[in-house]
Amino acid sequence: MFNVTKKSMEWGNETLTLETGKIARQADGCVIATLGETSVMAAVTFAKEQKPGQDFFPLTVHYNEKYYAAGKVPGGFFKREARPTEKETLTSRLIDRPLRPLFVSGFKNEVLVICTVLSHDLVNDPDVVAMIAASAALTISGAPFMGPIAGARVGFANGEYTLNPEIDDMHDLRNKPEQRLELVIAGTKDAVMMVESEAYELSEAEMLGAVKFGHDALKPVIDLIIDLAEDCAKEPFNFAPADYSDLYAAVKAAGEPAMRAAFAIRDKQERTTAISAARDTVKAALTADQLADANLGSAFKKLESSILRGDVVKTGIRIDGRDTKTVRAIESEVGLLPRTHGSALFTRGETQGLIVTTLGTGDDEQMIDALHGTYKSNFLLHYNFPPYSVGEVGRFGPPGRREIGHGKLAWRALQAVLPAATDFPYTIRLVSEITESNGSSSMASVCGGSLSMMDAGVPLKAPVAGVAMGLILEDDGQYAILTDILGDEDHLGDMDFKVAGTENGITSLQMDIKIAGITPEIMEAALAQAKDGRIHILGEMSKALTAGRNEFSAHAPRIETMQIPTDKIREVIGSGGKVIREIVEVSGAKVDINDDGIIKIASANADSIKKAYEMIWSIVAEPEEGGVYTGTVVKIVDFGAFVNFFGKRDGLVHVSQIENRRLNHPSDVLKEGQEVKVKLLGFDDRGKVRLSMKCVDQTTGEEIKEEAAEA
């Protein structure tokens, strides 16, 4: 019934297996990739005809994590996987980015790639396994795919690179100073196609070394995919790119002068209007058949690309008049919004972000339910890209894949410099509102986010800046590396290369290559040029703020921490939470206790924090023998009085310890509710507290020396 093909190899510390022929046989290609005990199934289907009038390549990648893979039942009311998690969205993008450029130019048939996590060993991350499975499934499907690619994860600890480190090694890197890098790389045998990383001030040489290490490590996987394809790949789909050379010649003849004049306009809005007018001029000169040709959009893009790219490589001058290394003018402003905890407006040319910081307590931490377990995050970054930022009318709704991806890139860049939670016990939420965009709004979010947090008083280890680099590589080998790229340069260029970091090193690198041919030398030159740009931007940012403010906003919560013995946690919480509720109600502060006995007390009012602190301290602290305390008489008996003197702790003042004279009854001088000063004499054989009033001056609270007490 089944015609199974299976290939295996040792990769790192695990066995990698690719299998096809048993499951999802009606898909054009289906491969189950297994690393250790983590298995991901990738199923590929593609349309055999292009939709009429389609002028783009409709590739869709979906990565799905099933809770059964880790032996878990989903949370929530419905107990079913619903909307994609952030991890699923980011991994879908991670797989899409290196695959998309490798389809044959001109192929516009719909392609669907679905990756499903079937088993998860909680050791090997499924994202790289899914990328390998998707590549293998495409390679055997017969689709016009010029792969295969493979992926790998790289760590960097104690000066050594590691291949595919375990999930626990990569989780919460901020609190693992020995582990300085998490990098995911994808590429063909000859070229790197994609890099995504979270780093801790790595040098350019260390980062480039990680890229080379990862690329070398993934090459044997490509050989394994080719070995699989040689045994079971389907016949290649009969596809030949459309020949639209005549159409392109007509478009060029009719519109090159107008298009070249349009691209010479430096203002984005005026340039966009002029390009649209140039297109209209071309369309007016074309025949009805030419206007109906599905390749008209491709012809326009080819003309625009040739004008932009050719001029930059030949002259070194870009469409906005800059040379290849100059960063656009920067304006930074902080403290714009009076009621927020921190705010910054970062403007770089025609790209602008309004970034707002909110400081919260432990109750505000985000609970993340992942296949490998549930954990909390105290640093959140949310990125919004409304249509008005590019002067358009468009969909306005929940964040899409782009917003989630850009936000995560900025999160990676900034979290490397955050203070330890023990030093700064706040939950930090950043919201980046992109108000203008013409090139790398994610890097504007990094710069503005750094300033906004410093404005809120977050003690960052160092300011962070980011810059987007581009590349134009011509067929003859000539190339130009562009610093701080515009939207048009990103759209028509060959590389999108985003680098963020401090003066001391890189904190995040994201790279997407649109062609197979970027050499290590070009990457090294791009990293060096990016460093110069980053240092320049940091200098411009320093004009607004160089470090976290010493004072919080009047509207931000204050948080104090205290450590109590773990065996006292039960007493502070009380039966059914009765005690801690009373502390919150009486003090007005928020109180959060963790299992380690660390208590966070939060309030915008310093007196509330002090009151809560004193109430907790009175519960957990132990009175010291010989200490003098102020107490209240709670009960009078024949042989003395019971005094509440330390939190809820009571002790007996024997009748002989009330005054230096004989009393008929304690009620002669005391009454219930009376405030008295007492000294802790010690504890009797049964652990009962012994107190004395006659050893303490009831007016001043000063201890009376034994001689005076006896006189």
For each residue, the residues with C-beta under 8 A, 3 or more apart:
1:
2: 21 22
3: 21 232
4: 19 20 21 22
5: 19 20 21 228 231 232
6: 17 18 19 20
7: 17 18 19 224 227 228 231
8: 15 16 17 18 224
9: 15 16 220 221 224
10: 14 15 16
11: 14 15 16 35 163 164 220 221
12: 163 164 217
13: 164
14: 10 11 35 36 124 164
15: 8 9 10 11 34 35 36
16: 8 9 10 11 33 34 35 132 221 224
17: 6 7 8 33 34 35
18: 6 7 8 31 32 33 132 133 136 224 225 228
19: 4 5 6 7 22 31 32 34
20: 4 5 6 29 30 31 32 136 137 140 228 232
21: 2 3 4 5 25 232
22: 2 4 19 25
23: 30 32 41
24: 27 30 41 43
25: 21 22 30
26:
27: 24 30 43 44 45 137 141
28: 44 45 46 141 142 143 234
29: 20 42 43 44 136 137 138 139 140 141 142 143 234
30: 20 23 24 25 27 41 42 43 44 137
31: 18 19 20 41 42 133 136 137 140 228
32: 18 19 20 23 39 40 41 42 118 133
33: 16 17 18 39 40 42 129 130 132 133 136
34: 15 16 17 19 37 38 39 40 119 129
35: 11 14 15 16 17 38 124 128 129 164
36: 14 15 121 123 124
37: 34 119 120 121 123 124
38: 34 35 117 119 120 121 123 124 125 126 129
39: 32 33 34 69 117 118 119 129
40: 32 33 34 115 116 117 118 126 129 130 133
41: 23 24 30 31 32 115 116 118 133
42: 29 30 31 32 33 113 114 115 116 130 133 134 136 137
43: 24 27 29 30 113 114 116 137
44: 27 28 29 30 111 112 113 134 137 138 141 143
45: 27 28 111 112
46: 28 109 110 111 112 141 143 237
47: 50 51 109 110 111
48: 109 237
49: 109
50: 47 54 108 109 294
51: 47 54 58 108 110
52: 294
53: 294
54: 50 51 58 108 294
55: 108 294 295 296 297 298
56: 108 297
57: 100 103 107 108 111
58: 51 54 108 109 110 111
59: 96 99 100 103 111 113
60: 110 111 112 113
61: 92 93 95 96 99 113 115 134
62: 84 92 112 113 114 115
63: 88 91 92 94 95 115 117 127 130
64: 81 84 88 114 115 116 117
65: 69 81 85 87 88 117 120 126 371
66: 69 81 116 117 118
67: 70 72 73 74 81 371
68: 71 72
69: 39 65 66 117 118 119 120 126 371
70: 67 120 122 371 372
71: 68
72: 67 68 371
73: 67 79
74: 67 78 79 80 81
75: 79 369
76: 79 80 82
77:
78: 74 82
79: 73 74 75 76
80: 74 76
81: 64 65 66 67 74
82: 76 78
83:
84: 62 64 88 89 92
85: 65 88 89 370
86: 89 90 404 408
87: 65 90 91 127 370
88: 63 64 65 84 85 91 92
89: 84 85 86 92 93 401 404 405
90: 86 87 93 94 404 405 408
91: 63 87 88 94 95 115 126 127 130
92: 61 62 63 84 88 89 95 96 401
93: 61 89 90 96 97 401 405
94: 63 90 91 97 127 131 151 184 186 194 196
95: 61 63 91 92 98 99 113 115 127 130 131 134
96: 59 61 92 93 99 100 113
97: 93 94 100 186 193 194 512
98: 95 101 102 131 149 151 186 187 193 194 512 513
99: 59 61 95 96 102 103 113 134 135 138 145 147 149
100: 57 59 96 97 103
101: 98 193 513 514 515 516
102: 98 99 145 146 147 149 188 193 516
103: 57 59 99 100 107 111 143 144 145 146
104: 107 144 145 146 239 241
105: 241
106: 241 242 295 298
107: 57 103 104 144 239 241
108: 50 51 54 55 56 57 58 294
109: 46 47 48 49 50 58 239
110: 46 47 51 58 60
111: 44 45 46 47 57 58 59 60 103 143
112: 44 45 46 60 62
113: 42 43 44 59 60 61 62 95 96 99 134 137 138
114: 42 43 62 64
115: 40 41 42 61 62 63 64 91 95 130 133 134
116: 40 41 42 43 64 66
117: 38 39 40 63 64 65 66 69 120 126 130 371
118: 32 39 40 41 66 69
119: 34 37 38 39 69
120: 37 38 65 69 70 117 126 371 372
121: 36 37 38 124
122: 70 167 371 372 373
123: 36 37 38 166 167 168
124: 14 35 36 37 38 121 128 129 164 166 167
125: 38 128 129 153 164 167 170
126: 38 40 65 69 91 117 120 129 130 371
127: 63 87 91 94 95 130 131 151 184
128: 35 124 125 131 132 151 152 153 164 184
129: 33 34 35 38 39 40 124 125 126 132 133
130: 33 40 42 63 91 95 115 117 126 127 133 134
131: 94 95 98 127 128 134 135 149 150 151 186
132: 16 18 33 128 129 135 136 150 151 221 225
133: 18 31 32 33 40 41 42 115 129 130 136 137
134: 42 44 61 95 99 113 115 130 131 137 138
135: 99 131 132 138 139 147 148 149 150 151 225
136: 18 20 29 31 33 42 132 133 139 140 148 225 228 229
137: 20 27 29 30 31 42 43 44 113 133 134 140 141
138: 29 44 99 113 134 135 141 143 145 147 148
139: 29 135 136 145 147 148 225 226 228 229 233
140: 20 29 31 136 137 228 229 232 233 234
141: 27 28 29 44 46 137 138 145 233 234
142: 28 29 233 234 235 236 237
143: 28 29 44 46 103 111 138 237
144: 103 104 107 236 237 239
145: 99 102 103 104 138 139 141 148
146: 102 103 104 516
147: 99 102 135 138 139 188 225
148: 135 136 138 139 145 188 222 225 226 229
149: 98 99 102 131 135 186 187 188 193 222
150: 131 132 135 186 187 218 219 221 222 225
151: 94 98 127 128 131 132 135 184 185 186 218
152: 128 163 164 184 185 214 217 218 221
153: 125 128 163 164 165 170 182 183 184 185 214
154: 161 162 163 181 182 183 184 185 210 213 214 217
155: 161 162 165 169 170 179 181 182 183
156: 159 160 161 162 179 180 181 183 199 202 206 210
157: 160 162 169 178 179 180
158: 178
159: 156
160: 156 157
161: 154 155 156 209 210 213
162: 154 155 156 157 165 169
163: 11 12 152 153 154 213 214 217
164: 11 12 13 14 35 124 125 128 152 153
165: 153 155 162 169 170 179 182
166: 123 124 169 170
167: 122 123 124 125 170 171 372
168: 123 171
169: 155 157 162 165 166 176 179
170: 125 153 155 165 166 167 173 179 182
171: 167 168 372 375
172: 175 176 375
173: 170 176 179 180 182 198 200
174: 415 416 418 420
175: 172 420 421
176: 169 172 173 179
177: 180 200
178: 157 158
179: 155 156 157 165 169 170 173 176 182
180: 156 157 173 177 199 200 201 202
181: 154 155 156 197 198 199 200 202 206 207 210
182: 153 154 155 165 170 173 179 197 198 199
183: 153 154 155 156 195 196 197 198 199 210 211 214 509
184: 94 127 128 151 152 153 154 194 195 196 197
185: 151 152 153 154 192 194 195 211 214 215 218
186: 94 97 98 131 149 150 151 192 193 194 195 218
187: 98 149 150 191 192 193 194 215 218
188: 102 147 148 149 191 193 222 516
189: 219 222 223
190: 516 517
191: 187 188 513 516 517 518
192: 185 186 187 195 211 215 511 513 518 523
193: 97 98 101 102 149 186 187 188 512 513 516
194: 94 97 98 184 185 186 187 511 512 513
195: 183 184 185 186 192 211 509 510 511
196: 94 183 184 509 510
197: 181 182 183 184 207 210 412 508 509 510
198: 173 181 182 183 412 415 416 507 508
199: 156 180 181 182 183 202 207 416 501 505 506 507 508 509
200: 173 177 180 181 416 505 507
201: 180 416 462 501 502 504 505 506 507
202: 156 180 181 199 206 207 210 505 506
203: 206 207 505 506
204: 207 208 506 524 527 528 531
205: 208 209
206: 156 181 202 203 209 210 505
207: 181 197 199 202 203 204 210 211 506 509 527
208: 204 205 211 212 520 523 524 527
209: 161 205 206 212 213
210: 154 156 161 181 183 197 202 206 207 213 214
211: 183 185 192 195 207 208 214 215 523
212: 208 209 215 216 520
213: 154 161 163 209 210 216 217
214: 152 153 154 163 183 185 210 211 217 218
215: 185 187 192 211 212 218 219
216: 212 213 219
217: 12 152 154 163 213 214 220
218: 150 151 152 185 186 187 214 215 221 222
219: 150 189 215 216 222 223
220: 9 11 217 223 224
221: 9 11 16 132 150 152 218 224 225
222: 148 149 150 188 189 218 219 225 226
223: 189 219 220 226 227
224: 7 8 9 16 18 220 221 227 228
225: 18 132 135 136 139 147 148 150 221 222 228 229
226: 139 148 222 223 229 230
227: 7 223 224 230 231
228: 5 7 18 20 31 136 139 140 224 225 231 232 233
229: 136 139 140 148 225 226 232 233
230: 226 227 233
231: 5 7 227 228
232: 3 5 20 21 140 228 229
233: 139 140 141 142 228 229 230
234: 28 29 140 141 142
235: 142
236: 142 144 239
237: 46 48 142 143 144
238:
239: 104 107 109 144 236
240:
241: 104 105 106 107
242: 106 294 295
243: 246
244: 247 248 293 295 298 299
245: 248 249
246: 243 249 250
247: 244 250 251 290 293 295 296 299
248: 244 245 251 252 299 302 303
249: 245 246 252 253
250: 246 247 253 254 285 286 290
251: 247 248 254 255 282 286 296 299 300 303
252: 248 249 255 256 303
253: 249 250 256
254: 250 251 281 282 285 286
255: 251 252 258 259 278 279 281 282 285 303
256: 252 253 259 260 303 307
257: 260 261
258: 255 261 262 274 277 278 281 282
259: 255 256 262 263 275 278 282 303 304 307
260: 256 257 263 264 307
261: 257 258 264 265 274 278
262: 258 259 265 271 274 275 277 278
263: 259 260 271 275 304 307 308 311 319 488
264: 260 261 319
265: 261 262 270 271 274 319
266: 271 319 320 321
267: 270 271
268: 271 272 350 438 486 487
269: 272 273 391
270: 265 267 273 274
271: 262 263 265 266 267 268 274 275 319 488
272: 268 269 275 276 391
273: 269 270 276 277
274: 258 261 262 265 270 271 277 278
275: 259 262 263 271 272 278 279 304
276: 272 273 279 280
277: 258 262 273 274 280 281
278: 255 258 259 261 262 274 275 281 282
279: 255 275 276 282 283 300
280: 276 277 283 284
281: 254 255 258 277 278 284 285
282: 251 254 255 258 259 278 279 285 286 300
283: 279 280 286 291
284: 280 281
285: 250 254 255 281 282
286: 250 251 254 282 283 290 291 296
287: 290 291
288: 291 292
289: 292 293
290: 247 250 286 287 293 296
291: 283 286 287 288 296
292: 288 289
293: 244 247 289 290 296 299
294: 50 52 53 54 55 108 242 297
295: 55 106 242 244 247 298 299
296: 55 247 251 286 290 291 293 299 300
297: 55 56 294 300 301
298: 55 106 244 295 301 302
299: 244 247 248 251 293 295 296 302 303
300: 251 279 282 296 297 303 304
301: 297 298 304 305 492
302: 248 298 299 305 306
303: 248 251 252 255 256 259 299 300 306 307
304: 259 263 275 300 301 307 308 488 492
305: 301 302 308 309 492
306: 302 303 309 310
307: 256 259 260 263 303 304 310 311
308: 263 304 305 311 312 319 488 489 492
309: 305 306 312 313 472 474 492 493
310: 306 307 313 314 474
311: 263 307 308 314 315 317 319
312: 308 309 315 316 317 318 324 472 480 482 489
313: 309 310 472 474 478 479 480
314: 310 311
315: 311 312
316: 312 323 324 480
317: 311 312 321 322 323
318: 312 321 322 323 324 482 486 489
319: 263 264 265 266 271 308 311 486 488 489
320: 266 328 349 486
321: 266 317 318
322: 317 318 326 328
323: 316 317 318 326
324: 312 316 318 480 481 482 483
325: 483 529 532 533
326: 322 323 483 484
327: 330 348 467 483 484 533 536 537
328: 320 322 348 349 350 351 484
329: 348 349
330: 327 346 347 348 537 540 541
331: 345 346 347
332: 344 345 346 347 447 448 451 540 541 543 544 545
333: 336 344 345 544
334: 342 343 344 345 451 452 454 455 544 545
335: 342 343 455
336: 333 343 344 345 354
337: 340 343 356
338:
339: 555
340: 337 343 356 357 358 553 555
341: 357 358 359 456 457 552 553 555 556
342: 334 335 356 357 358 359 452 453 454 455 456 457 458 553
343: 334 335 336 337 340 354 355 356 357 452 455
344: 332 333 334 336 354 355 448 449 451 452 455 544
345: 331 332 333 334 336 352 353 354 355 448
346: 330 331 332 352 353 355 444 447 448 451 541
347: 330 331 332 351 352 436
348: 327 328 329 330 351 352 444 447 484 537
349: 320 328 329 438 439 484 486
350: 268 328 436 437 438 439
351: 328 347 348 434 436 437 438 439 440 441 444
352: 345 346 347 348 434 435 436 437 444
353: 345 346 432 433 434 435 441 444 445 447 448
354: 336 343 344 345 432 433 435 448
355: 343 344 345 346 430 431 432 433 445 448 449 451 452
356: 337 340 342 343 430 431 433 452
357: 340 341 342 343 428 429 430 449 452 453 455 456 458
358: 340 341 342 428 429 431
359: 341 342 426 427 428 456 457 458 552 556 557
360: 363 364 365 426 427 428 429 557
361: 364 426 427 557 559 590 592 600 602
362: 365 378 425 427 592 594 600 602
363: 360 590 592
364: 360 361 427 429
365: 360 362 376 377 378 427
366: 376 377 378 380
367: 374 375 376
368: 374 375 376 377
369: 75 374
370: 85 87 373 374 375
371: 65 67 69 70 72 117 120 122 126
372: 70 120 122 167 171
373: 122 370
374: 367 368 369 370
375: 171 172 367 368 370
376: 365 366 367 368
377: 365 366 368 380
378: 362 365 366 421 426 427 428
379: 411 414 415 418 427 428
380: 366 377 411 427 428 429 430
381: 407 408 410 411 414 429 430 431 432 445 449
382: 399 407 429 430 431 432
383: 399 403 404 406 407 410 432 434 441 442 445
384: 399 403 431 432 433 434
385: 389 402 403 406 434 437 441
386: 389 396 433 434
387: 390 392 393 394 395 396
388: 391 392 435
389: 385 386 434 435 436 437 441
390: 387 437 438 487
391: 269 272 388
392: 387 388
393: 387
394: 387
395: 387
396: 386 387
397:
398:
399: 382 383 384 403 404 407
400: 403 404
401: 89 92 93 404 405
402: 385 405 406
403: 383 384 385 399 400 406 407
404: 86 89 90 383 399 400 401 407 408
405: 89 90 93 401 402 408 409
406: 383 385 402 403 409 410 441 442 445
407: 381 382 383 399 403 404 410 411 432 442 445
408: 86 90 381 404 405 411 412
409: 405 406 412 413 442 446 498 500 508 510
410: 381 383 406 407 413 414 430 432 442 443 445 446 449 466 500
411: 379 380 381 407 408 414 415
412: 197 198 408 409 415 416 500 507 508
413: 409 410 416 446 464 466 500 501 507 508
414: 379 381 410 411 417 418 430 446 449 450 453 464 507
415: 174 198 379 411 412 418
416: 174 198 199 200 201 412 413 464 507 508
417: 414 450 460 461 462 463 464 502 507
418: 174 379 414 415 424 428 458 460 461
419: 423 424 458 459 460 461
420: 174 175 423 424
421: 175 378 424 425
422: 425 561
423: 419 420 459
424: 418 419 420 421 458 459
425: 362 421 422 559 561 600
426: 359 360 361 378 458 557 559
427: 359 360 361 362 364 365 378 379 380
428: 357 358 359 360 378 379 380 418 453 456 458
429: 357 358 360 364 380 381 382
430: 355 356 357 380 381 382 410 414 445 449 452 453
431: 355 356 358 381 382 384
432: 353 354 355 381 382 383 384 407 410 441 444 445 448 449
433: 353 354 355 356 384 386
434: 351 352 353 383 384 385 386 389 437 441 444 445
435: 352 353 354 388 389
436: 347 350 351 352 389
437: 350 351 352 385 389 390 434 441 487
438: 268 349 350 351 390 486 487
439: 349 350 351 468 484 485 486 487 489 490
440: 351 443 444 466 467 468 484 485 490 498
441: 351 353 383 385 389 406 432 434 437 444 445
442: 383 406 407 409 410 445 446 466 468 498
443: 410 440 446 447 465 466 467 468 498 500
444: 346 348 351 352 353 432 434 440 441 447 448 466
445: 353 355 381 383 406 407 410 430 432 434 441 442 448 449
446: 409 410 413 414 442 443 449 450 464 465 466 500 508
447: 332 346 348 353 443 444 450 451 464 465 466 537 541
448: 332 344 345 346 353 354 355 432 444 445 451 452
449: 344 355 357 381 410 414 430 432 445 446 452 453 464
450: 414 417 446 447 453 454 460 463 464 465 541
451: 332 334 344 346 355 447 448 454 455 463 541 544 545
452: 334 342 343 344 355 356 357 430 448 449 455 456
453: 342 357 414 428 430 449 450 456 458 460 548
454: 334 342 450 451 457 458 460 463 545 546 547 548 549
455: 334 335 342 343 344 357 451 452 545 549
456: 341 342 357 359 428 452 453 548 549 552 553 556
457: 341 342 359 454 548 549 550 551 552 553 556
458: 342 357 359 418 419 424 426 428 453 454 548
459: 419 423 424 547 548
460: 417 418 419 450 453 454 463 464 547 548
461: 417 418 419 502
462: 201 417 502 503 504
463: 417 450 451 454 460 502 538 541 542 545 546 547
464: 413 414 416 417 446 447 449 450 460 500 501 502 507
465: 443 446 447 450 500 501 502 534 537 538 541
466: 410 413 440 442 443 444 446 447 498 499 500 501 508 534 537
467: 327 440 443 483 484 498 499 500 530 533 534 537
468: 439 440 442 443 484 485 490 496 497 498
469: 481 482 483 484 485 495 496 497 498 499 526 529 530 533
470: 481 482 485 489 490 493 494 495 496 497
471: 479 480 481 482 493 494 495 497 518 522 526
472: 309 312 313 479 480 482 489 493 494
473: 477 478 479 494 495 515 517 518 522
474: 309 310 313 477 478 479
475:
476:
477: 473 474
478: 313 473 474
479: 313 471 472 473 474 522
480: 312 313 316 324 471 472
481: 324 469 470 471 522 525 526 529
482: 312 318 324 469 470 471 472 485 489 493
483: 324 325 326 327 467 469 529 530 532 533
484: 326 327 328 348 349 439 440 467 468 469 533
485: 439 440 468 469 470 482 489 490 493 496
486: 268 318 319 320 349 438 439 489 490
487: 268 390 437 438 439 490 491
488: 263 271 304 308 319 491 492
489: 308 312 318 319 439 470 472 482 485 486 492 493
490: 439 440 468 470 485 486 487 493 496
491: 487 488
492: 301 304 305 308 309 488 489
493: 309 470 471 472 482 485 489 490 496 514
494: 470 471 472 473 513 514 515 518
495: 469 470 471 473 511 512 513 514 518 526
496: 468 469 470 485 490 493 510 511 512 514
497: 468 469 470 471 509 510 511 512 526 530
498: 409 440 442 443 466 467 468 469 508 509 510 511
499: 466 467 469 506 508 509 527 530 531 534
500: 409 410 412 413 443 446 464 465 466 467 506 507 508 509 534
501: 199 201 413 464 465 466 504 505 506 507 508 534
502: 201 417 461 462 463 464 465 505 507 538
503: 462 535 538
504: 201 462 501
505: 199 200 201 202 203 206 501 502
506: 199 201 202 203 204 207 499 500 501 509
507: 198 199 200 201 412 413 414 416 417 464 500 501 502
508: 197 198 199 409 412 413 416 446 466 498 499 500 501
509: 183 195 196 197 199 207 497 498 499 500 506
510: 195 196 197 409 496 497 498
511: 192 194 195 495 496 497 498 523
512: 97 98 193 194 495 496 497
513: 98 101 191 192 193 194 494 495 516 518
514: 101 493 494 495 496
515: 101 473 494 518
516: 101 102 146 188 190 191 193 513
517: 190 191 473
518: 191 192 471 473 494 495 513 515 522 523
519: 522 523
520: 208 212 523 524
521: 524 525
522: 471 473 479 481 518 519 525 526
523: 192 208 211 511 518 519 520 526 527
524: 204 208 520 521 527 528
525: 481 521 522 528 529
526: 469 471 481 495 497 522 523 529 530
527: 204 207 208 499 523 524 530 531
528: 204 524 525 531 532
529: 325 469 481 483 525 526 532 533
530: 467 469 483 497 499 526 527 533 534
531: 204 499 527 528 534 535
532: 325 483 528 529 535 536
533: 325 327 467 469 483 484 529 530 536 537
534: 465 466 467 499 500 501 530 531 537 538
535: 503 531 532 538 539
536: 327 532 533 539 540
537: 327 330 348 447 465 466 467 533 534 540 541
538: 463 465 502 503 534 535 541 542
539: 535 536 542 543
540: 330 332 536 537 543
541: 330 332 346 447 450 451 463 465 537 538 544 545
542: 463 538 539 545 546
543: 332 539 540
544: 332 333 334 344 451 541
545: 332 334 451 454 455 463 541 542 549
546: 454 463 542
547: 454 459 460 463
548: 453 454 456 457 458 459 460
549: 454 455 456 457 545 552
550: 457
551: 457
552: 341 359 456 457 549 556 558
553: 340 341 342 456 457 556
554: 604
555: 339 340 341 604
556: 341 359 456 457 552 553 604
557: 359 360 361 426 590 602 603 604
558: 552 602 603 604 605 606 609
559: 361 425 426 600 601 602
560: 600 601 602 609 613
561: 422 425 598 599 600 601
562: 598 599 601 613 616 617
563: 597 598 599
564: 568 569 572 597 599 616 620
565: 568 597 620
566: 569 595 596 597
567: 570
568: 564 565 571 572 597 619 620
569: 564 566 572 573 593 595 597
570: 567 573 574
571: 568 574 579 619 620
572: 564 568 569 579 580 583 593 599 616 619 620
573: 569 570 577 579 580 593
574: 570 571 577 578 579 580 581 582
575: 578 579
576:
577: 573 574 580 581
578: 574 575 581 582
579: 571 572 573 574 575 582 583 619
580: 572 573 574 577 583 584 591 593
581: 574 577 578 584 585
582: 574 578 579 585 586
583: 572 579 580 586 587 589 591 612 615 616
584: 580 581 587 588 589 590 591 612
585: 581 582 588
586: 582 583 611 615
587: 583 584 591 603 608 609 611 612 615
588: 584 585 603 605 608 611
589: 583 584 601 602 603 605 608 609 611 612
590: 361 363 557 584 600 601 602 603
591: 580 583 584 587 599 600 601 602 612 616
592: 361 362 363 599 600 602
593: 569 572 573 580 597 598 599 600
594: 362 597 598
595: 566 569
596: 566
597: 563 564 565 566 568 569 593 594
598: 561 562 563 593 594
599: 561 562 563 564 572 591 592 593 616
600: 361 362 425 559 560 561 590 591 592 593
601: 559 560 561 562 589 590 591 609 612 613 616
602: 361 362 557 558 559 560 589 590 591 592 609
603: 557 558 587 588 589 590 606 608 609 612
604: 554 555 556 557 558
605: 558 588 589 608 609
606: 558 603 609 610
607: 610 611
608: 587 588 589 603 605 611 612
609: 558 560 587 589 601 602 603 605 606 612 613
610: 606 607 613 614
611: 586 587 588 589 607 608 614 615
612: 583 584 587 589 591 601 603 608 609 615 616
613: 560 562 601 609 610 616 617
614: 610 611 617 618
615: 583 586 587 611 612 618 619 647
616: 562 564 572 583 591 599 601 612 613 619 620
617: 562 613 614 620 621 647
618: 614 615 621 646 647 648
619: 568 571 572 579 615 616 647 648
620: 564 565 568 571 572 616 617
621: 617 618 646 647
622:
623: 627 629 645 646 649 680 689
624: 627 680
625: 680 681 682 683
626: 679 680
627: 623 624 679 680
628: 677 678 679 680 696 701 703
629: 623 645 646 677 678 679 680
630: 645 675 676 677 678 701
631: 643 644 645 646 651 675 676 677 678 691
632: 643 644 645 673 674 675 676
633: 636 641 642 643 670 671 672 673 674 675 676
634: 642 643 644 650 672
635: 641 642 672
636: 633 641 642 666 667 670 671 672
637: 640 641 642 666
638: 655 665 666
639: 654 655
640: 637 652 653 654 655 657 658 666
641: 633 635 636 637 652 653 658 666 670
642: 633 634 635 636 637 650 651 652 653
643: 631 632 633 634 650 651 652 653 676 678 691
644: 631 632 634 648 649 650
645: 623 629 630 631 632 649 650 651 678 680 691
646: 618 621 623 629 631 649
647: 615 617 618 619 621
648: 618 619 644
649: 623 644 645 646 689
650: 634 642 643 644 645 689
651: 631 642 643 645 678 680 688 689 690 691
652: 640 641 642 643 688 689 690 691
653: 640 641 642 643 657 658 666 676 678 691 692 693
654: 639 640 657 658 690
655: 638 639 640 658 663 665 666
656:
657: 640 653 654 681 690 691 692 693 694 695
658: 640 641 653 654 655 663 666 669 670 693 694
659: 663 669 693 694
660: 694 709 710 711
661:
662:
663: 655 658 659 666 668 669
664: 668
665: 638 655 668
666: 636 637 638 640 641 653 655 658 663 669 670
667: 636 670 671
668: 663 664 665
669: 658 659 663 666
670: 633 636 641 658 666 667 674 676
671: 633 636 667 674
672: 633 634 635 636
673: 632 633
674: 632 633 670 671
675: 630 631 632 633
676: 630 631 632 633 643 653 670 693 698
677: 628 629 630 631 693 696 697 698 701
678: 628 629 630 631 643 645 651 653 691 692 693 696
679: 626 627 628 629 691 692 693 695 696 703
680: 623 624 625 626 627 628 629 645 651 689 690 691
681: 625 657 690 691 692 695
682: 625 690
683: 625 687 688 689 690
684: 687 688 690
685:
686:
687: 683 684
688: 651 652 683 684
689: 623 649 650 651 652 680 683
690: 651 652 654 657 680 681 682 683 684
691: 631 643 645 651 652 653 657 678 679 680 681
692: 653 657 678 679 681 695 696
693: 653 657 658 659 676 677 678 679 696 698
694: 657 658 659 660 704 709
695: 657 679 681 692 703 704 709
696: 628 677 678 679 692 693 701 702 703 704
697: 677 700 701 702 703 704
698: 676 677 693 701
699:
700: 697
701: 628 630 677 696 697 698
702: 696 697
703: 628 679 695 696 697
704: 694 695 696 697 708 709
705: 708 709
706: 709 710
707: 710 711
708: 704 705 711
709: 660 694 695 704 705 706
710: 660 706 707
711: 660 707 708
